Amino acid sequence: MKKLMLLVAFLCVFSFMVTGAYAIGISPGRIEVGSCPTCKAYTPGDTVAESFKAINNEGRDLYVEFYASGDLASYVKFDAASTTLSPGEIRPMAFRITIPENLTPGKHDTRVGLVESLPGGSGMLAARAGVEMQYWIYVPYPEKYIDISFSASSAKKGEPVTFTLGATNMGVKDLSSVSISIGIYDYDNNLVKTIELAGKPIASGKSDTFTASWTTVNIGVYTAKATITYDGETREASVGFKVGDLLLQINDAYGSIVAEKINKVVLEVESMWPEKIDGVYAELSGIGPVVKTDTISIDGWGKANLTAYVDASDLKPGDYDVKVTVYYSGKTVERVMKMSVVMAPIAGFDLTTIIIIIVIALAVLLILKKRNII
């Protein structure tokens, strides 16, 4: 009975936590301060007045408490430790944060949030569900430093791949020239193409975006490696991307085929196309009558399983060369796969039972031999 009560209490708490996360809200989701293009300015040592909106999404009063966590949690002070929100109320709440003078360069992540409390009586648990906003402080680097983001779009064969590199000057000094070199490598790490982008100046705390494109030739998995050069210094970034065609490939087959039984066989197929492919099925031949799988859809660049049931009633144990043909979008792909048919276990006994019987028989023989009975 005690265990049952604990289970019920846990389920109640879990239910409260799941629904409680939607009962309260906070806005904005993030405040950024310091050396970034969208950041508010600050002076080290200042105490900055900030605010957020506490939102009650429920049709009842909510008692909420405020908290801070993260890098500068101890520097955050709230005007009030808690409050009660009326049904549907959106209330501005104020807090202050003192920004230390000796912060290290880079991003400092602090969280400011509110939680709803579930009062706990005697023998009850208390749960807290809440939401929080991010308060990020970017401290500039004392010299020259650049923060980068690099992305590449996957594409169909013959269409352009777009490379986008964002560069933000996170240092206190302006950069006179930021230039980009992008090397494109195939799956075997062979250099396929090099793209050079003209340099641009980027002022302190500002950012710029570099874009380039490459028209694909062959399908496959590629890696783009970017080298960013700025005022005699360099940084590197890399990103993977795919070039596809309306092709499927047969990866593998799973499942044991036992003689005298109907056996489940699973085929894994992979799409080299960025869009969904419908109406995919396969046929297996060379292992008894032709077997057709179920029909499925495969998401772009995805993997999926086709299921077949092989009737081995008339098959002898041994290895078979099975031709697998996959049909899709008016096309086919074939692969010959080695599949083995194993002997059916003795009627009434599975393999584990047979092994146990053999082990016991050997043990009995050893005992009899030691006693000179045999």
C-alpha atoms as one frame of an Amber mdcrd trajectory, in Angstrom:
protein
   0.000   0.000   0.000   2.863   2.373   0.847   4.478   1.762  -2.555   1.133
   2.386  -4.266   0.733   5.713  -2.443   4.232   6.768  -3.452   3.495   5.890
  -7.079   0.278   7.919  -7.037   2.136  10.857  -5.470   4.853  10.659  -8.125
   2.303  10.622 -10.946   0.548  13.631  -9.473   3.822  15.550  -9.170   4.860
  14.588 -12.702   1.504  15.695 -14.085   1.820  19.009 -12.283   5.312  19.614
 -13.623   4.292  18.889 -17.217   1.239  21.159 -17.133   2.900  23.737 -14.901
   5.524  24.547 -17.517   2.710  25.850 -19.754   0.884  27.617 -16.923   3.474
  30.380 -16.619   5.463  32.334 -19.176   8.229  34.930 -19.366   9.112  37.585
 -21.915  11.537  38.408 -23.482  13.355  35.102 -23.914  16.778  36.749 -23.944
  18.585  40.014 -23.153  22.063  40.572 -24.632  24.547  43.088 -23.273  28.083
  43.958 -24.376  30.108  43.549 -27.557  27.717  42.177 -30.153  25.774  43.923
 -32.946  22.407  43.680 -31.162  23.738  44.144 -27.623  22.995  46.965 -25.227
  26.089  48.841 -24.055  27.349  48.537 -20.504  30.146  49.813 -18.293  32.004
  47.355 -16.027  31.024  47.930 -12.411  27.632  49.399 -13.279  24.391  48.191
 -11.744  21.939  47.818 -14.618  18.166  48.009 -14.159  16.303  45.411 -16.210
  12.807  43.988 -16.365  10.780  41.107 -17.769   7.108  40.224 -18.024   5.689
  37.414 -15.880   2.729  35.769 -17.635  -0.091  33.722 -16.092  -1.596  31.472
 -18.770  -3.991  29.795 -16.354  -7.525  30.642 -15.326  -6.543  30.702 -11.649
  -4.247  32.610  -9.307  -0.603  31.518  -9.462   1.898  32.016  -6.672   5.349
  32.412  -8.238   8.860  32.949  -6.908  11.806  34.535  -8.749  15.298  33.127
  -9.046  18.628  33.579 -10.832  21.158  30.957 -11.901  24.299  30.735 -13.998
  27.517  32.710 -14.192  26.391  35.918 -12.436  23.495  34.646 -10.323  24.933
  36.160  -7.142  24.962  39.621  -8.768  21.202  39.599  -9.522  18.757  41.263
  -7.122  14.950  41.263  -7.478  12.659  44.039  -6.279  10.394  41.313  -4.879
  11.124  37.678  -4.053   7.672  36.452  -5.062   4.220  37.531  -6.168   0.756
  36.242  -6.993  -0.421  36.531 -10.587  -4.130  36.869 -11.297  -5.743  34.717
 -14.026  -4.426  35.842 -17.437  -2.268  38.599 -15.913   0.917  39.893 -17.579
   2.946  41.812 -14.996   6.262  43.666 -15.523   8.856  42.619 -12.922  12.083
  44.495 -12.207  15.523  43.237 -11.277  19.028  44.678 -11.100  22.329  43.097
 -12.083  25.732  44.411 -11.090  28.306  43.701 -13.781  31.707  42.906 -12.248
  34.749  44.804 -13.466  36.996  41.748 -13.815  34.926  39.525 -16.092  36.924
  37.343 -18.470  36.466  37.892 -22.227  33.673  35.946 -23.898  30.020  35.160
 -23.237  28.677  34.930 -19.667  25.348  33.130 -19.387  22.995  34.022 -16.540
  19.370  32.869 -16.239  16.514  34.805 -14.647  13.247  32.981 -14.103  10.123
  32.310 -12.112   8.671  29.138 -10.652   5.254  28.181  -9.406   5.257  26.374
  -6.066   2.948  23.532  -5.128   2.475  23.777  -1.371   3.302  20.475   0.323
   1.371  19.376   3.360   2.197  16.596   5.772   3.538  13.536   3.958   3.157
  15.194   0.515   5.744  16.108  -2.064   6.235  19.611  -3.455   6.932  20.229
  -7.132   8.213  23.339  -8.881   7.663  24.082 -12.555   9.070  27.217 -14.090
  10.365  29.196 -17.039  13.428  31.369 -17.478  15.031  33.937 -19.754  18.665
  34.180 -20.813  20.776  37.162 -19.772  23.960  37.101 -21.830  26.886  39.446
 -21.294  29.525  39.564 -24.017  32.837  40.874 -22.695  35.106  42.082 -25.512
  38.533  40.547 -26.005  41.407  42.940 -25.254  42.943  42.666 -28.732  41.553
  41.187 -31.948  39.103  38.287 -31.888  36.461  37.087 -34.305  33.478  34.841
 -33.599  32.225  32.793 -36.562  29.285  30.669 -37.652  29.447  28.509 -40.782
  26.689  26.625 -42.591  26.137  24.890 -45.931  22.943  23.791 -47.641  22.561
  20.277 -49.025  21.349  20.134 -52.618  20.334  17.985 -55.537  22.930  17.061
 -58.131  23.413  19.938 -60.582  21.999  22.552 -58.210  24.068  25.081 -56.240
  25.136  24.577 -52.645  25.093  27.837 -50.647  27.756  28.557 -48.025  27.038
  31.188 -45.373  29.658  32.424 -42.920  28.828  34.973 -40.246  31.728  36.884
 -38.660  31.430  39.047 -35.527  34.286  41.197 -34.247  34.339  40.412 -30.514
  37.554  42.371 -29.856  38.038  45.970 -28.791  39.953  46.800 -31.988  38.566
  47.260 -35.487  39.562  44.699 -38.108  40.887  46.246 -41.309  40.258  43.162
 -43.476  38.516  39.827 -42.962  38.905  37.402 -45.875  37.552  33.881 -46.374
  38.876  30.827 -48.198  36.576  27.789 -48.497  37.938  24.385 -49.466  35.456
  21.696 -50.538  36.485  18.084 -49.863  34.871  14.830 -50.923  34.249  11.782
 -48.705  37.877  10.624 -49.172  39.161  14.070 -48.145  40.263  14.968 -51.674
  40.152  18.691 -52.439  37.449  19.278 -55.063  37.151  23.067 -55.185  38.540
  26.202 -53.550  36.500  29.395 -53.273  38.150  32.717 -52.355  36.067  35.596
 -50.986  37.212  39.223 -50.965  38.126  40.820 -47.646  35.924  43.217 -45.702
  36.613  45.491 -42.713  34.599  44.778 -39.559  34.447  47.338 -36.749  34.577
  46.338 -33.083  31.262  44.881 -31.920  29.945  44.628 -35.488  29.311  41.664
 -37.763  29.163  40.833 -41.451  28.029  37.890 -43.570  29.957  36.191 -46.359
  28.159  33.987 -48.896  29.358  31.772 -51.722  27.905  29.049 -53.923  29.168
  25.964 -55.740  27.291  24.086 -58.448  27.446  20.396 -57.675  28.704  17.763
 -60.086  28.735  14.395 -58.325  26.541  13.050 -55.564  28.063  12.223 -52.204
  28.963  13.479 -48.752  31.218  16.539 -48.675  32.964  18.755 -46.125  33.523
  22.489 -46.506  36.491  23.896 -44.567  36.658  27.658 -44.140  39.834  29.552
 -43.266  39.163  33.052 -41.927  42.112  35.464 -42.084  41.970  38.789 -40.271
  44.852  41.204 -39.746  47.476  38.469 -39.818  45.546  35.969 -37.683  43.500
  32.945 -38.740  40.583  30.839 -37.542  39.035  27.731 -39.059  35.568  26.206
 -39.249  34.078  23.240 -41.074  30.633  21.934 -41.977  29.346  18.831 -43.734
  26.773  18.728 -46.520  25.300  16.278 -49.028  24.743  16.300 -52.760  21.961
  13.949 -53.773  20.193  12.342 -56.684  16.978  10.360 -56.932  18.760   7.228
 -55.750  18.259   4.628 -53.072  20.965   2.345 -51.785  20.520  -1.021 -50.076
  22.580  -1.034 -46.891  21.999  -4.355 -45.173  19.675  -7.241 -44.385  18.764
  -8.524 -40.923  17.035 -11.636 -39.653  17.639 -15.382 -39.379  16.180 -17.741
 -41.966  15.337 -21.109 -40.438  14.435 -24.053 -42.639  10.830 -25.246 -42.510
   9.603 -21.919 -41.150   8.294 -18.558 -42.336  10.964 -16.006 -41.414  11.002
 -12.232 -41.081  13.758 -10.464 -43.034  14.384  -6.712 -42.740  16.138  -4.681
 -45.459  17.644  -1.290 -44.622  17.529   1.216 -47.479  18.879   4.757 -47.533
  17.807   7.736 -49.618  20.280   9.989 -51.431  17.486  12.436 -52.317  16.575
  15.547 -50.266  12.824  15.021 -50.699  10.429  12.337 -49.503  10.092   9.261
 -51.738   6.776   7.392 -51.665   5.826   3.916 -52.868   9.104   2.146 -52.060
   9.099  -1.676 -52.004  11.455  -4.557 -52.785  11.436  -8.081 -54.177  13.728
 -10.928 -53.101  14.524 -13.710 -55.571  16.830 -16.702 -55.441  15.597 -18.036
 -52.131  12.445 -19.893 -53.048   9.465 -18.132 -54.624   9.839 -14.372 -55.248
   9.029 -12.481 -52.058   7.637  -8.932 -52.002   8.138  -6.573 -49.064   5.730
  -4.030 -47.648   5.477  -0.596 -49.294   6.832   2.421 -47.409   7.871   6.081
 -47.722  11.395   7.371 -47.024  12.121  10.909 -45.842  14.760  13.024 -47.545
  18.291  11.763 -46.739  16.619   9.203 -44.480  16.947   5.510 -43.758  14.028
   3.078 -43.516  13.305  -0.634 -43.235  11.471  -2.876 -45.688  10.010  -6.073
 -44.232   9.659  -9.384 -46.074   8.509 -12.822 -44.937  10.473 -15.686 -46.474
   8.827 -19.112 -46.597  11.641 -21.628 -46.023   9.383 -24.693 -45.962  11.124
 -26.238 -48.977  14.596 -24.731 -48.508  17.639 -26.746 -47.501  20.212 -25.354
 -45.055  23.053 -23.499 -46.788  24.090 -20.167 -48.298  22.000 -18.489 -50.985
  22.799 -15.601 -53.342  19.655 -13.512 -53.058  18.936 -10.734 -55.548  17.264
  -7.785 -53.833  15.492  -5.353 -56.167  14.101  -2.118 -54.741  11.436  -0.263
 -56.749  10.818   3.482 -56.344   9.639   6.431 -58.482   9.846   4.419 -61.711
  13.417   3.359 -60.953  15.093   0.272 -59.492  18.265  -0.564 -57.623  19.629
  -4.102 -57.244  22.068  -5.828 -54.953  23.009  -9.493 -54.568  23.249 -10.396
 -50.880  24.434 -13.568 -49.195  21.748 -15.062 -46.960  22.021 -18.294 -44.954
  19.340 -20.844 -44.204  20.009 -22.731 -40.992  18.662 -26.096 -39.912  15.502
 -26.105 -37.883  15.977 -27.144 -34.233  14.850 -30.564 -33.113  11.093 -30.610
 -32.633  10.180 -29.565 -29.130  13.653 -28.155 -28.372  15.149 -24.786 -29.066
  18.885 -24.178 -29.439  19.372 -23.128 -25.816  17.692 -26.301 -24.561  19.850
 -28.471 -26.810  23.041 -26.805 -25.509  21.948 -27.348 -21.908  21.223 -31.026
 -22.601  24.654 -31.493 -24.181  26.415 -29.801 -21.225  24.524 -31.975 -18.724
  25.309 -35.130 -20.712  29.026 -34.280 -20.782  29.006 -33.603 -17.042  27.349
 -36.983 -16.348  29.904 -38.769 -18.525  32.775 -37.124 -16.645  31.354 -38.177
 -13.274  30.831 -41.758 -14.443  34.345 -41.907 -15.814  35.873 -40.678 -12.529
  34.031 -43.418 -10.657  35.263 -45.982 -13.164  31.713 -46.891 -14.044  32.496
 -46.471 -17.762
